[in-house]
Amino acid sequence: MPKYLIQATYTPEGAKGLLEEGASGRRAAVEQVVAGLGGTVEAMYFAFGEDDFVGILDFPDPVSMAAVSLSVKASGALRTRATPLLTLDEIDEATRRQVSFRPPGA
C-alpha cells in the first residue's frame, strides 16, 4: 500500500479547532477519514516550527490520497504537503530500469 508523508500547518481557524478538540479529537478525525478510503494511519505527530502536524499515512492508491488532500485543503483549516514515500526495494527496482534521457543542450 503506498505511503505518504503528510506535513501540515494550521491556519488560525484550524488552530482554534485544535484548541477546542484537542489532539486526540483530531487523531480520531484523521483516522476516520483515512479508514473510510481503505487506508491506515501509521504515525501521527504534532510539532512546532514550520509544520504543526506530521504523519505517515497508507492509502490503497494515489487517487484516495488525492481525494483526502483536496478535501482537507478545501476546508481552509490546514495548508498541507503530501510526499510519496518509496521503500528500499522500490528504489532498487528503479535503479535497474533503463531510462533514455538527454539533458538540455547535450
C-alpha positions as CSV (number, residue, x, y, z in Angstrom):
1,M,0.0,0.0,0.0
2,P,1.5,3.4,-1.0
3,K,2.8,5.5,1.9
4,Y,2.7,9.3,2.2
5,L,4.5,11.7,4.4
6,I,2.0,14.5,5.3
7,Q,3.2,17.8,6.6
8,A,0.6,20.4,7.6
9,T,0.3,23.9,9.1
10,Y,-2.9,25.0,10.7
11,T,-4.5,28.2,9.6
12,P,-5.7,30.4,12.5
13,E,-9.2,28.9,12.1
14,G,-7.7,25.4,12.2
15,A,-5.7,26.2,15.3
16,K,-8.8,27.3,17.1
17,G,-10.5,24.0,16.2
18,L,-7.5,22.1,17.5
19,L,-7.7,24.0,20.8
20,E,-11.4,23.1,21.1
21,E,-11.0,19.4,20.2
22,G,-7.5,18.6,21.4
23,A,-5.0,16.3,19.7
24,S,-6.9,13.1,20.4
25,G,-10.0,14.6,18.7
26,R,-8.0,15.4,15.6
27,R,-6.4,11.9,15.6
28,A,-9.9,10.4,15.7
29,A,-11.0,12.6,12.8
30,V,-7.9,11.8,10.7
31,E,-8.3,8.0,11.4
32,Q,-11.9,8.1,10.3
33,V,-11.2,9.9,7.0
34,V,-8.2,7.6,6.2
35,A,-10.0,4.4,7.1
36,G,-13.1,5.5,5.1
37,L,-10.9,5.3,2.0
38,G,-9.3,2.0,2.9
39,G,-6.1,3.4,4.4
40,T,-4.4,3.4,7.8
41,V,-2.5,5.9,9.9
42,E,1.0,4.6,10.6
43,A,2.2,7.6,12.6
44,M,0.9,11.0,13.6
45,Y,2.7,13.7,15.5
46,F,2.1,17.3,16.4
47,A,5.1,19.6,16.1
48,F,6.1,23.3,16.3
49,G,8.1,25.3,13.8
50,E,7.3,25.3,10.1
51,D,4.9,22.4,10.5
52,D,2.2,21.8,13.1
53,F,1.4,18.2,12.1
54,V,3.4,15.4,10.6
55,G,2.0,12.0,9.7
56,I,2.6,8.9,7.7
57,L,-0.5,7.5,6.0
58,D,-1.1,4.4,3.9
59,F,-3.6,4.5,1.1
60,P,-4.6,1.8,-1.3
61,D,-3.9,4.1,-4.3
62,P,-2.8,7.7,-5.2
63,V,-6.4,8.7,-6.1
64,S,-7.5,8.1,-2.5
65,M,-4.7,10.3,-1.2
66,A,-5.6,13.0,-3.7
67,A,-9.3,12.9,-2.6
68,V,-8.3,13.4,1.0
69,S,-5.8,16.2,0.1
70,L,-8.4,18.1,-1.9
71,S,-11.0,17.9,0.8
72,V,-8.6,19.0,3.6
73,K,-7.3,21.9,1.5
74,A,-10.8,23.0,0.6
75,S,-11.7,23.2,4.3
76,G,-9.3,26.1,4.7
77,A,-8.2,24.8,8.1
78,L,-4.8,23.5,7.0
79,R,-2.1,24.0,4.4
80,T,-0.7,20.6,3.6
81,R,2.1,18.8,1.6
82,A,1.9,15.1,0.7
83,T,5.1,13.4,-0.3
84,P,5.0,9.8,-1.7
85,L,7.4,7.5,0.2
86,L,9.2,4.7,-1.5
87,T,10.6,1.5,0.0
88,L,14.3,0.4,-0.4
89,D,13.0,-2.3,-2.7
90,E,11.1,0.2,-4.9
91,I,14.3,2.3,-5.3
92,D,16.4,-0.8,-6.1
93,E,13.8,-1.6,-8.8
94,A,14.0,2.0,-10.1
95,T,17.8,1.8,-10.4
96,R,17.6,-1.3,-12.6
97,R,15.3,0.3,-15.1
98,Q,16.8,1.8,-18.2
99,V,16.0,5.4,-18.8
100,S,16.8,7.2,-22.0
101,F,17.3,10.8,-21.1
102,R,19.2,13.6,-22.7
103,P,19.8,16.7,-20.6
104,P,19.0,20.1,-22.2
105,G,21.8,21.3,-24.5
106,A,23.6,18.0,-24.6
